[in-house]
Amino acid sequence: MAEGRPVNSYSGENLLFLTDEQLRQGIEAMFFAYRGFTADPDRILAGMAYGRAHHRAVHFINRAPGTTVNNLLNILGVTKQSLNRVLRTLIEDGLVESKVGKADRRERHLFLTDEGKALEQTLSDAQRARMRMAFRDAGPDAVAGFRTVLEAMMDKDMRRAFAQLRGNTT
């Protein structure tokens, strides 16, 4: 570690020809990074008897207020039964509001209540702080490279959904 930052074991290596061991190290780094990324929200949610599925639902409802249940199903890639269980608790606990669609009454549009917005803010503040610190430590070139790698790992339809969330239809 140099100045509190991990040493980049890939420095100077030709990253186009990674060995299986280097790829394994990348996979393991991703697993441990994900654990760190979810640790703070997990602690907050555990006290409420919620889990990561609740967090993801609250996050994406916040990102697209009025999203439909079907759209949320597509974004999250979970079963309808699983999402219904999560939404039922969020609605019962006053964090999410479900409204019947105006154009199509079969649709249910989802909105965070003020309490739901406060929870989402608390959860995302913790994750933003961790991301901000890591990005600041890594520097702008690493941040751009990280995003490029993440987008390249997404399936084509997930990349499209990600672009739509950003308001970019490319």
N, C-alpha and C positions, 0 to 999 in steps of 0.2 A: 504494500500500500504506500502510495506517495501522497503526502499532504491530505490524508484522510480519504483518498480515493483509491478504489481497487486498481491494481495494475492491469492494463489491457494485455491479456495473453496473446492477442491476435496481432499486436503491433508488428508491422513490417512483413507480415505473412501475406501471401497471395490468397485473398479470401475467395477467389473463384474456384480454388481447388482444395477445399477443406477435407481433412481426413475424417474417418468415422469417429475417432476420439474427439476431435474438435467439434464435430456436430453433436456428439453426446454431451459435451460440456455446455454447448449452447442450449440444448434441451433442458439440462439440469438447471442452468442459470434461469431459464424461463420459469420452470417450476418454482424455484425459490423466490424469484421476483414476484410471481403471482401470489405466493403465500404472504409476502410482505405487503403487497398492494391491497390485499383483502383483509389483513389482520386488524387494522383499526376499525373499519366498518363491521367486521365480524364481532368485535368486542361490544360495539354499540348495540348491534342487533340482538346479541345473545341476551341482553337484559330485557329485551322486549319479546322474547320467544320467536324471533324472526330469523330467517336465514338469507343466504345469497340470492335465492330466487325472489324474495321480497325486495331486496336491494335492487336487483336488475329491473324488476317491474317498476319500482318507484323512479329509478333513473330514467328509463325510456319514456315513461308517461310524462315526466318533467320536461324531457327534451322535445316532446311532440304532444303538447296538450290537446286533448280531443281525439287522440289516436284511437283507432277501433281495436276491439279485442282481437280480431283477425290479424290486423297489422302487427300488434304486439306479439301474437303467436309466431308470425313469420320472423320478426326480429330476434326473438328469444330462442326460437327453435325448440320449443318444448311442446308437450302434448296439451291438448285442450283441457283435459282433466287436471293436469298439474297446474296450469295457469289459473283455472277456475278456483282451485283450492287456495292459491296465493291471493287472488283478487278478492275472494270472499272474506278472508281475514282482514285484508287492507280496507275493504269497504266497511265491514262490521266495526273496525276500530277507528273509523272516521278519518282515514288517511287518503282514501281515494273515493271519488264520486263517479258513478256510472250514469250516463244520460242516454236516453233513447235517441236514435238518429232522427233528424228532421226529414231528410230525403228518403231514407230507408229505415223504417221503424224496427227492423230486425237487427240493425246495427246497434252496438253499445259503444258510446264514446267515453273515454276515460280521462279524468282530470284529477290532479292532486288538490286536496283541500289545503287550507292554510297550515294545518298541522302536518300534512303530508309534505308540503313544501319545506317546512322547517326541518323535518327529518331528512329529506333529500339534501338540504343545504349542509347539515351536520355531517352526513356521510361523505358528500363530495368534497367538503372542506378538508377532511382528513386525507382523502386520496390526492387532492390537488397539492396539498402541502408536501406529500411524499414525492409526487411527480416533479414539482417545482424544484425541490432540493436535488433530485437525481439529474434533472435536465441542466440545472445550473452547474453541477459538478462535472457533467459530461461535456458540456459545450455545444454550440450551435451545429457544428458539423455532425456530431454524434446524434444529436436530436433528430436532424433531418434523415440520417441513415437509419435510425431506429424506426422512424415512421415508415420509411420506404420498405424496410424488412417486414414490419407488421402488415402493411397493405399487400405486399407480395405473398404473404402466407394465407391471406383470406381467399376463400373460394370466390369465384366470379360474382355469384349472386350476393354474397355477403359484402363484397367490395362495392357493389351497386347500392345496397342498403346503407352502407356507411357513407357513401357519397351523398345519398338523399338526405341523411340526417344533417350533413354539413351544408345542405342547400346547394350542392353541386351535382348536376345530373350527368357529368361526364362518365 
